[in-house]
């Protein structure tokens, strides 16, 4: 059960990172700081999202 909760938390963090990257992309001026922020938060968001989805999908809960 703990792995499933961790997967849900990672997925939510990934979604937040991707939303932040999207908002920064839409409001950016094209500065190198904006581009670095978009790339870093986008990559981390994708890693967290797919890592969390993988944990939720591969975790088998056994009834006790």
mmCIF file of the N, C-alpha and C atoms, coordinates in Angstrom:
data_MODEL
# 
_entry.id   MODEL 
# 
loop_
_atom_site.group_PDB 
_atom_site.id 
_atom_site.type_symbol 
_atom_site.label_atom_id 
_atom_site.label_alt_id 
_atom_site.label_comp_id 
_atom_site.label_asym_id 
_atom_site.label_entity_id 
_atom_site.label_seq_id 
_atom_site.pdbx_PDB_ins_code 
_atom_site.Cartn_x 
_atom_site.Cartn_y 
_atom_site.Cartn_z 
_atom_site.occupancy 
_atom_site.B_iso_or_equiv 
_atom_site.pdbx_formal_charge 
_atom_site.auth_seq_id 
_atom_site.auth_comp_id 
_atom_site.auth_asym_id 
_atom_site.auth_atom_id 
_atom_site.pdbx_PDB_model_num 
ATOM 1   N N  . UNK A 1 1  ? 0.825  -1.195 0.000   1.00 0.00 ? 1  UNK A N  1 
ATOM 2   C CA . UNK A 1 1  ? 0.000  0.000  0.000   1.00 0.00 ? 1  UNK A CA 1 
ATOM 3   C C  . UNK A 1 1  ? 0.868  1.257  0.000   1.00 0.00 ? 1  UNK A C  1 
ATOM 4   N N  . UNK A 1 2  ? 2.037  1.170  0.664   1.00 0.00 ? 2  UNK A N  1 
ATOM 5   C CA . UNK A 1 2  ? 2.906  2.351  0.737   1.00 0.00 ? 2  UNK A CA 1 
ATOM 6   C C  . UNK A 1 2  ? 3.442  2.734  -0.639  1.00 0.00 ? 2  UNK A C  1 
ATOM 7   N N  . UNK A 1 3  ? 3.766  1.722  -1.450  1.00 0.00 ? 3  UNK A N  1 
ATOM 8   C CA . UNK A 1 3  ? 4.270  2.013  -2.794  1.00 0.00 ? 3  UNK A CA 1 
ATOM 9   C C  . UNK A 1 3  ? 3.200  2.679  -3.645  1.00 0.00 ? 3  UNK A C  1 
ATOM 10  N N  . UNK A 1 4  ? 1.971  2.260  -3.484  1.00 0.00 ? 4  UNK A N  1 
ATOM 11  C CA . UNK A 1 4  ? 0.874  2.857  -4.256  1.00 0.00 ? 4  UNK A CA 1 
ATOM 12  C C  . UNK A 1 4  ? 0.680  4.322  -3.860  1.00 0.00 ? 4  UNK A C  1 
ATOM 13  N N  . UNK A 1 5  ? 0.757  4.622  -2.561  1.00 0.00 ? 5  UNK A N  1 
ATOM 14  C CA . UNK A 1 5  ? 0.616  6.011  -2.099  1.00 0.00 ? 5  UNK A CA 1 
ATOM 15  C C  . UNK A 1 5  ? 1.781  6.851  -2.612  1.00 0.00 ? 5  UNK A C  1 
ATOM 16  N N  . UNK A 1 6  ? 2.989  6.292  -2.565  1.00 0.00 ? 6  UNK A N  1 
ATOM 17  C CA . UNK A 1 6  ? 4.150  7.008  -3.089  1.00 0.00 ? 6  UNK A CA 1 
ATOM 18  C C  . UNK A 1 6  ? 3.992  7.258  -4.593  1.00 0.00 ? 6  UNK A C  1 
ATOM 19  N N  . UNK A 1 7  ? 3.450  6.291  -5.312  1.00 0.00 ? 7  UNK A N  1 
ATOM 20  C CA . UNK A 1 7  ? 3.213  6.466  -6.737  1.00 0.00 ? 7  UNK A CA 1 
ATOM 21  C C  . UNK A 1 7  ? 2.215  7.568  -7.025  1.00 0.00 ? 7  UNK A C  1 
ATOM 22  N N  . UNK A 1 8  ? 1.172  7.640  -6.213  1.00 0.00 ? 8  UNK A N  1 
ATOM 23  C CA . UNK A 1 8  ? 0.179  8.704  -6.389  1.00 0.00 ? 8  UNK A CA 1 
ATOM 24  C C  . UNK A 1 8  ? 0.807  10.066 -6.113  1.00 0.00 ? 8  UNK A C  1 
ATOM 25  N N  . UNK A 1 9  ? 1.618  10.154 -5.070  1.00 0.00 ? 9  UNK A N  1 
ATOM 26  C CA . UNK A 1 9  ? 2.279  11.425 -4.740  1.00 0.00 ? 9  UNK A CA 1 
ATOM 27  C C  . UNK A 1 9  ? 3.229  11.834 -5.863  1.00 0.00 ? 9  UNK A C  1 
ATOM 28  N N  . UNK A 1 10 ? 4.009  10.881 -6.379  1.00 0.00 ? 10 UNK A N  1 
ATOM 29  C CA . UNK A 1 10 ? 4.925  11.203 -7.479  1.00 0.00 ? 10 UNK A CA 1 
ATOM 30  C C  . UNK A 1 10 ? 4.163  11.637 -8.728  1.00 0.00 ? 10 UNK A C  1 
ATOM 31  N N  . UNK A 1 11 ? 3.045  10.992 -8.992  1.00 0.00 ? 11 UNK A N  1 
ATOM 32  C CA . UNK A 1 11 ? 2.242  11.377 -10.161 1.00 0.00 ? 11 UNK A CA 1 
ATOM 33  C C  . UNK A 1 11 ? 1.703  12.792 -10.026 1.00 0.00 ? 11 UNK A C  1 
ATOM 34  N N  . UNK A 1 12 ? 1.239  13.130 -8.842  1.00 0.00 ? 12 UNK A N  1 
ATOM 35  C CA . UNK A 1 12 ? 0.725  14.485 -8.610  1.00 0.00 ? 12 UNK A CA 1 
ATOM 36  C C  . UNK A 1 12 ? 1.841  15.509 -8.739  1.00 0.00 ? 12 UNK A C  1 
ATOM 37  N N  . UNK A 1 13 ? 3.031  15.182 -8.196  1.00 0.00 ? 13 UNK A N  1 
ATOM 38  C CA . UNK A 1 13 ? 4.170  16.097 -8.340  1.00 0.00 ? 13 UNK A CA 1 
ATOM 39  C C  . UNK A 1 13 ? 4.550  16.276 -9.807  1.00 0.00 ? 13 UNK A C  1 
ATOM 40  N N  . UNK A 1 14 ? 4.469  15.196 -10.581 1.00 0.00 ? 14 UNK A N  1 
ATOM 41  C CA . UNK A 1 14 ? 4.768  15.284 -12.006 1.00 0.00 ? 14 UNK A CA 1 
ATOM 42  C C  . UNK A 1 14 ? 3.777  16.152 -12.741 1.00 0.00 ? 14 UNK A C  1 
ATOM 43  N N  . UNK A 1 15 ? 2.505  16.017 -12.417 1.00 0.00 ? 15 UNK A N  1 
ATOM 44  C CA . UNK A 1 15 ? 1.479  16.845 -13.045 1.00 0.00 ? 15 UNK A CA 1 
ATOM 45  C C  . UNK A 1 15 ? 1.698  18.312 -12.713 1.00 0.00 ? 15 UNK A C  1 
ATOM 46  N N  . UNK A 1 16 ? 2.018  18.595 -11.457 1.00 0.00 ? 16 UNK A N  1 
ATOM 47  C CA . UNK A 1 16 ? 2.274  19.987 -11.053 1.00 0.00 ? 16 UNK A CA 1 
ATOM 48  C C  . UNK A 1 16 ? 3.487  20.539 -11.804 1.00 0.00 ? 16 UNK A C  1 
ATOM 49  N N  . UNK A 1 17 ? 4.539  19.738 -11.939 1.00 0.00 ? 17 UNK A N  1 
ATOM 50  C CA . UNK A 1 17 ? 5.724  20.184 -12.675 1.00 0.00 ? 17 UNK A CA 1 
ATOM 51  C C  . UNK A 1 17 ? 5.422  20.464 -14.138 1.00 0.00 ? 17 UNK A C  1 
ATOM 52  N N  . UNK A 1 18 ? 4.624  19.609 -14.751 1.00 0.00 ? 18 UNK A N  1 
ATOM 53  C CA . UNK A 1 18 ? 4.266  19.820 -16.155 1.00 0.00 ? 18 UNK A CA 1 
ATOM 54  C C  . UNK A 1 18 ? 3.375  21.046 -16.334 1.00 0.00 ? 18 UNK A C  1 
ATOM 55  N N  . UNK A 1 19 ? 2.463  21.263 -15.406 1.00 0.00 ? 19 UNK A N  1 
ATOM 56  C CA . UNK A 1 19 ? 1.613  22.457 -15.473 1.00 0.00 ? 19 UNK A CA 1 
ATOM 57  C C  . UNK A 1 19 ? 2.456  23.711 -15.306 1.00 0.00 ? 19 UNK A C  1 
ATOM 58  N N  . UNK A 1 20 ? 3.399  23.669 -14.359 1.00 0.00 ? 20 UNK A N  1 
ATOM 59  C CA . UNK A 1 20 ? 4.275  24.833 -14.148 1.00 0.00 ? 20 UNK A CA 1 
ATOM 60  C C  . UNK A 1 20 ? 5.116  25.108 -15.401 1.00 0.00 ? 20 UNK A C  1 
ATOM 61  N N  . UNK A 1 21 ? 5.629  24.053 -16.025 1.00 0.00 ? 21 UNK A N  1 
ATOM 62  C CA . UNK A 1 21 ? 6.408  24.238 -17.253 1.00 0.00 ? 21 UNK A CA 1 
ATOM 63  C C  . UNK A 1 21 ? 5.544  24.833 -18.356 1.00 0.00 ? 21 UNK A C  1 
ATOM 64  N N  . UNK A 1 22 ? 4.297  24.383 -18.448 1.00 0.00 ? 22 UNK A N  1 
ATOM 65  C CA . UNK A 1 22 ? 3.389  24.926 -19.462 1.00 0.00 ? 22 UNK A CA 1 
ATOM 66  C C  . UNK A 1 22 ? 3.066  26.391 -19.222 1.00 0.00 ? 22 UNK A C  1 
ATOM 67  N N  . UNK A 1 23 ? 2.825  26.749 -17.969 1.00 0.00 ? 23 UNK A N  1 
ATOM 68  C CA . UNK A 1 23 ? 2.530  28.152 -17.639 1.00 0.00 ? 23 UNK A CA 1 
ATOM 69  C C  . UNK A 1 23 ? 3.741  29.023 -17.921 1.00 0.00 ? 23 UNK A C  1 
ATOM 70  N N  . UNK A 1 24 ? 4.931  28.548 -17.559 1.00 0.00 ? 24 UNK A N  1 
ATOM 71  C CA . UNK A 1 24 ? 6.148  29.310 -17.829 1.00 0.00 ? 24 UNK A CA 1 
ATOM 72  C C  . UNK A 1 24 ? 6.369  29.457 -19.330 1.00 0.00 ? 24 UNK A C  1 
ATOM 73  N N  . UNK A 1 25 ? 6.061  28.410 -20.079 1.00 0.00 ? 25 UNK A N  1 
ATOM 74  C CA . UNK A 1 25 ? 6.199  28.477 -21.535 1.00 0.00 ? 25 UNK A CA 1 
ATOM 75  C C  . UNK A 1 25 ? 5.262  29.517 -22.138 1.00 0.00 ? 25 UNK A C  1 
ATOM 76  N N  . UNK A 1 26 ? 4.032  29.567 -21.651 1.00 0.00 ? 26 UNK A N  1 
ATOM 77  C CA . UNK A 1 26 ? 3.060  30.506 -22.200 1.00 0.00 ? 26 UNK A CA 1 
ATOM 78  C C  . UNK A 1 26 ? 3.360  31.949 -21.808 1.00 0.00 ? 26 UNK A C  1 
ATOM 79  N N  . UNK A 1 27 ? 3.931  32.156 -20.619 1.00 0.00 ? 27 UNK A N  1 
ATOM 80  C CA . UNK A 1 27 ? 4.184  33.515 -20.138 1.00 0.00 ? 27 UNK A CA 1 
ATOM 81  C C  . UNK A 1 27 ? 5.624  33.967 -20.330 1.00 0.00 ? 27 UNK A C  1 
ATOM 82  N N  . UNK A 1 28 ? 6.469  33.135 -20.912 1.00 0.00 ? 28 UNK A N  1 
ATOM 83  C CA . UNK A 1 28 ? 7.894  33.452 -21.011 1.00 0.00 ? 28 UNK A CA 1 
ATOM 84  C C  . UNK A 1 28 ? 8.206  34.501 -22.050 1.00 0.00 ? 28 UNK A C  1 
ATOM 85  N N  . UNK A 1 29 ? 9.365  35.129 -21.857 1.00 0.00 ? 29 UNK A N  1 
ATOM 86  C CA . UNK A 1 29 ? 9.838  36.156 -22.783 1.00 0.00 ? 29 UNK A CA 1 
ATOM 87  C C  . UNK A 1 29 ? 10.843 35.597 -23.776 1.00 0.00 ? 29 UNK A C  1 
ATOM 88  N N  . UNK A 1 30 ? 11.309 34.371 -23.556 1.00 0.00 ? 30 UNK A N  1 
ATOM 89  C CA . UNK A 1 30 ? 12.361 33.819 -24.401 1.00 0.00 ? 30 UNK A CA 1 
ATOM 90  C C  . UNK A 1 30 ? 13.730 33.986 -23.789 1.00 0.00 ? 30 UNK A C  1 
ATOM 91  N N  . UNK A 1 31 ? 13.782 34.401 -22.531 1.00 0.00 ? 31 UNK A N  1 
ATOM 92  C CA . UNK A 1 31 ? 15.068 34.513 -21.848 1.00 0.00 ? 31 UNK A CA 1 
ATOM 93  C C  . UNK A 1 31 ? 15.667 33.131 -21.663 1.00 0.00 ? 31 UNK A C  1 
ATOM 94  N N  . UNK A 1 32 ? 16.989 33.094 -21.487 1.00 0.00 ? 32 UNK A N  1 
ATOM 95  C CA . UNK A 1 32 ? 17.626 31.798 -21.244 1.00 0.00 ? 32 UNK A CA 1 
ATOM 96  C C  . UNK A 1 32 ? 17.192 31.232 -19.899 1.00 0.00 ? 32 UNK A C  1 
ATOM 97  N N  . UNK A 1 33 ? 16.864 32.108 -18.935 1.00 0.00 ? 33 UNK A N  1 
ATOM 98  C CA . UNK A 1 33 ? 16.379 31.628 -17.641 1.00 0.00 ? 33 UNK A CA 1 
ATOM 99  C C  . UNK A 1 33 ? 15.036 30.933 -17.806 1.00 0.00 ? 33 UNK A C  1 
ATOM 100 N N  . UNK A 1 34 ? 14.155 31.499 -18.609 1.00 0.00 ? 34 UNK A N  1 
ATOM 101 C CA . UNK A 1 34 ? 12.850 30.879 -18.853 1.00 0.00 ? 34 UNK A CA 1 
ATOM 102 C C  . UNK A 1 34 ? 13.001 29.546 -19.574 1.00 0.00 ? 34 UNK A C  1 
ATOM 103 N N  . UNK A 1 35 ? 13.896 29.490 -20.537 1.00 0.00 ? 35 UNK A N  1 
ATOM 104 C CA . UNK A 1 35 ? 14.084 28.254 -21.293 1.00 0.00 ? 35 UNK A CA 1 
ATOM 105 C C  . UNK A 1 35 ? 14.637 27.161 -20.392 1.00 0.00 ? 35 UNK A C  1 
ATOM 106 N N  . UNK A 1 36 ? 15.602 27.503 -19.536 1.00 0.00 ? 36 UNK A N  1 
ATOM 107 C CA . UNK A 1 36 ? 16.155 26.523 -18.601 1.00 0.00 ? 36 UNK A CA 1 
ATOM 108 C C  . UNK A 1 36 ? 15.084 26.033 -17.629 1.00 0.00 ? 36 UNK A C  1 
ATOM 109 N N  . UNK A 1 37 ? 14.259 26.942 -17.143 1.00 0.00 ? 37 UNK A N  1 
ATOM 110 C CA . UNK A 1 37 ? 13.189 26.564 -16.215 1.00 0.00 ? 37 UNK A CA 1 
ATOM 111 C C  . UNK A 1 37 ? 12.195 25.632 -16.882 1.00 0.00 ? 37 UNK A C  1 
ATOM 112 N N  . UNK A 1 38 ? 11.824 25.936 -18.110 1.00 0.00 ? 38 UNK A N  1 
ATOM 113 C CA . UNK A 1 38 ? 10.874 25.092 -18.840 1.00 0.00 ? 38 UNK A CA 1 
ATOM 114 C C  . UNK A 1 38 ? 11.451 23.696 -19.054 1.00 0.00 ? 38 UNK A C  1 
ATOM 115 N N  . UNK A 1 39 ? 12.693 23.625 -19.471 1.00 0.00 ? 39 UNK A N  1 
ATOM 116 C CA . UNK A 1 39 ? 13.306 22.328 -19.751 1.00 0.00 ? 39 UNK A CA 1 
ATOM 117 C C  . UNK A 1 39 ? 13.453 21.504 -18.477 1.00 0.00 ? 39 UNK A C  1 
ATOM 118 N N  . UNK A 1 40 ? 13.958 22.118 -17.416 1.00 0.00 ? 40 UNK A N  1 
ATOM 119 C CA . UNK A 1 40 ? 14.198 21.380 -16.170 1.00 0.00 ? 40 UNK A CA 1 
ATOM 120 C C  . UNK A 1 40 ? 12.889 20.923 -15.544 1.00 0.00 ? 40 UNK A C  1 
ATOM 121 N N  . UNK A 1 41 ? 11.919 21.816 -15.422 1.00 0.00 ? 41 UNK A N  1 
ATOM 122 C CA . UNK A 1 41 ? 10.657 21.409 -14.797 1.00 0.00 ? 41 UNK A CA 1 
ATOM 123 C C  . UNK A 1 41 ? 9.887  20.428 -15.684 1.00 0.00 ? 41 UNK A C  1 
ATOM 124 N N  . UNK A 1 42 ? 9.996  20.568 -16.979 1.00 0.00 ? 42 UNK A N  1 
ATOM 125 C CA . UNK A 1 42 ? 9.337  19.634 -17.884 1.00 0.00 ? 42 UNK A CA 1 
ATOM 126 C C  . UNK A 1 42 ? 9.924  18.236 -17.776 1.00 0.00 ? 42 UNK A C  1 
ATOM 127 N N  . UNK A 1 43 ? 11.244 18.137 -17.766 1.00 0.00 ? 43 UNK A N  1 
ATOM 128 C CA . UNK A 1 43 ? 11.893 16.829 -17.660 1.00 0.00 ? 43 UNK A CA 1 
ATOM 129 C C  . UNK A 1 43 ? 11.606 16.189 -16.307 1.00 0.00 ? 43 UNK A C  1 
ATOM 130 N N  . UNK A 1 44 ? 11.723 16.955 -15.234 1.00 0.00 ? 44 UNK A N  1 
ATOM 131 C CA . UNK A 1 44 ? 11.431 16.409 -13.904 1.00 0.00 ? 44 UNK A CA 1 
ATOM 132 C C  . UNK A 1 44 ? 9.962  16.013 -13.785 1.00 0.00 ? 44 UNK A C  1 
ATOM 133 N N  . UNK A 1 45 ? 9.077  16.812 -14.360 1.00 0.00 ? 45 UNK A N  1 
ATOM 134 C CA . UNK A 1 45 ? 7.661  16.485 -14.334 1.00 0.00 ? 45 UNK A CA 1 
ATOM 135 C C  . UNK A 1 45 ? 7.370  15.177 -15.050 1.00 0.00 ? 45 UNK A C  1 
ATOM 136 N N  . UNK A 1 46 ? 7.980  14.970 -16.210 1.00 0.00 ? 46 UNK A N  1 
ATOM 137 C CA . UNK A 1 46 ? 7.775  13.735 -16.962 1.00 0.00 ? 46 UNK A CA 1 
ATOM 138 C C  . UNK A 1 46 ? 8.335  12.538 -16.191 1.00 0.00 ? 46 UNK A C  1 
ATOM 139 N N  . UNK A 1 47 ? 9.524  12.700 -15.605 1.00 0.00 ? 47 UNK A N  1 
ATOM 140 C CA . UNK A 1 47 ? 10.125 11.604 -14.840 1.00 0.00 ? 47 UNK A CA 1 
ATOM 141 C C  . UNK A 1 47 ? 9.256  11.242 -13.644 1.00 0.00 ? 47 UNK A C  1 
ATOM 142 N N  . UNK A 1 48 ? 8.819  12.242 -12.883 1.00 0.00 ? 48 UNK A N  1 
ATOM 143 C CA . UNK A 1 48 ? 7.985  11.973 -11.712 1.00 0.00 ? 48 UNK A CA 1 
ATOM 144 C C  . UNK A 1 48 ? 6.651  11.366 -12.114 1.00 0.00 ? 48 UNK A C  1 
ATOM 145 N N  . UNK A 1 49 ? 6.051  11.884 -13.175 1.00 0.00 ? 49 UNK A N  1 
ATOM 146 C CA . UNK A 1 49 ? 4.743  11.392 -13.593 1.00 0.00 ? 49 UNK A CA 1 
ATOM 147 C C  . UNK A 1 49 ? 4.809  9.926  -14.009 1.00 0.00 ? 49 UNK A C  1 
ATOM 148 N N  . UNK A 1 50 ? 5.727  9.601  -14.901 1.00 0.00 ? 50 UNK A N  1 
ATOM 149 C CA . UNK A 1 50 ? 5.804  8.224  -15.370 1.00 0.00 ? 50 UNK A CA 1 
ATOM 150 C C  . UNK A 1 50 ? 6.346  7.280  -14.301 1.00 0.00 ? 50 UNK A C  1 
ATOM 151 N N  . UNK A 1 51 ? 7.214  7.773  -13.420 1.00 0.00 ? 51 UNK A N  1 
ATOM 152 C CA . UNK A 1 51 ? 7.666  6.957  -12.293 1.00 0.00 ? 51 UNK A CA 1 
ATOM 153 C C  . UNK A 1 51 ? 6.520  6.627  -11.353 1.00 0.00 ? 51 UNK A C  1 
ATOM 154 N N  . UNK A 1 52 ? 5.680  7.602  -11.075 1.00 0.00 ? 52 UNK A N  1 
ATOM 155 C CA . UNK A 1 52 ? 4.526  7.380  -10.206 1.00 0.00 ? 52 UNK A CA 1 
ATOM 156 C C  . UNK A 1 52 ? 3.514  6.455  -10.838 1.00 0.00 ? 52 UNK A C  1 
ATOM 157 N N  . UNK A 1 53 ? 3.247  6.634  -12.125 1.00 0.00 ? 53 UNK A N  1 
ATOM 158 C CA . UNK A 1 53 ? 2.312  5.758  -12.827 1.00 0.00 ? 53 UNK A CA 1 
ATOM 159 C C  . UNK A 1 53 ? 2.844  4.329  -12.842 1.00 0.00 ? 53 UNK A C  1 
ATOM 160 N N  . UNK A 1 54 ? 4.147  4.179  -13.042 1.00 0.00 ? 54 UNK A N  1 
ATOM 161 C CA . UNK A 1 54 ? 4.744  2.846  -13.030 1.00 0.00 ? 54 UNK A CA 1 
ATOM 162 C C  . UNK A 1 54 ? 4.619  2.178  -11.676 1.00 0.00 ? 54 UNK A C  1 
ATOM 163 N N  . UNK A 1 55 ? 4.809  2.939  -10.597 1.00 0.00 ? 55 UNK A N  1 
ATOM 164 C CA . UNK A 1 55 ? 4.647  2.366  -9.262  1.00 0.00 ? 55 UNK A CA 1 
ATOM 165 C C  . UNK A 1 55 ? 3.217  1.934  -9.007  1.00 0.00 ? 55 UNK A C  1 
ATOM 166 N N  . UNK A 1 56 ? 2.270  2.759  -9.379  1.00 0.00 ? 56 UNK A N  1 
ATOM 167 C CA . UNK A 1 56 ? 0.867  2.413  -9.154  1.00 0.00 ? 56 UNK A CA 1 
ATOM 168 C C  . UNK A 1 56 ? 0.486  1.189  -9.981  1.00 0.00 ? 56 UNK A C  1 
ATOM 169 N N  . UNK A 1 57 ? 0.939  1.137  -11.210 1.00 0.00 ? 57 UNK A N  1 
ATOM 170 C CA . UNK A 1 57 ? 0.562  0.044  -12.103 1.00 0.00 ? 57 UNK A CA 1 
ATOM 171 C C  . UNK A 1 57 ? 1.187  -1.285 -11.670 1.00 0.00 ? 57 UNK A C  1 
ATOM 172 N N  . UNK A 1 58 ? 2.440  -1.270 -11.218 1.00 0.00 ? 58 UNK A N  1 
ATOM 173 C CA . UNK A 1 58 ? 3.144  -2.516 -10.909 1.00 0.00 ? 58 UNK A CA 1 
ATOM 174 C C  . UNK A 1 58 ? 2.988  -2.992 -9.474  1.00 0.00 ? 58 UNK A C  1 
ATOM 175 N N  . UNK A 1 59 ? 2.306  -2.245 -8.643  1.00 0.00 ? 59 UNK A N  1 
ATOM 176 C CA . UNK A 1 59 ? 2.135  -2.642 -7.256  1.00 0.00 ? 59 UNK A CA 1 
ATOM 177 C C  . UNK A 1 59 ? 0.909  -3.541 -7.131  1.00 0.00 ? 59 UNK A C  1 
ATOM 178 N N  . UNK A 1 60 ? 1.129  -4.696 -6.558  1.00 0.00 ? 60 UNK A N  1 
ATOM 179 C CA . UNK A 1 60 ? 0.033  -5.639 -6.333  1.00 0.00 ? 60 UNK A CA 1 
ATOM 180 C C  . UNK A 1 60 ? -0.371 -5.571 -4.874  1.00 0.00 ? 60 UNK A C  1 
ATOM 181 N N  . UNK A 1 61 ? -1.608 -5.186 -4.612  1.00 0.00 ? 61 UNK A N  1 
ATOM 182 C CA . UNK A 1 61 ? -2.118 -5.155 -3.246  1.00 0.00 ? 61 UNK A CA 1 
ATOM 183 C C  . UNK A 1 61 ? -2.788 -6.479 -2.946  1.00 0.00 ? 61 UNK A C  1 
ATOM 184 N N  . UNK A 1 62 ? -2.356 -7.087 -1.871  1.00 0.00 ? 62 UNK A N  1 
ATOM 185 C CA . UNK A 1 62 ? -2.968 -8.356 -1.453  1.00 0.00 ? 62 UNK A CA 1 
ATOM 186 C C  . UNK A 1 62 ? -3.904 -8.084 -0.289  1.00 0.00 ? 62 UNK A C  1 
ATOM 187 N N  . UNK A 1 63 ? -5.127 -8.572 -0.364  1.00 0.00 ? 63 UNK A N  1 
ATOM 188 C CA . UNK A 1 63 ? -6.051 -8.365 0.777   1.00 0.00 ? 63 UNK A CA 1 
ATOM 189 C C  . UNK A 1 63 ? -5.568 -9.142 1.995   1.00 0.00 ? 63 UNK A C  1 
ATOM 190 N N  . UNK A 1 64 ? -5.708 -8.508 3.153   1.00 0.00 ? 64 UNK A N  1 
ATOM 191 C CA . UNK A 1 64 ? -5.260 -9.164 4.378   1.00 0.00 ? 64 UNK A CA 1 
ATOM 192 C C  . UNK A 1 64 ? -6.425 -9.674 5.192   1.00 0.00 ? 64 UNK A C  1 
# 
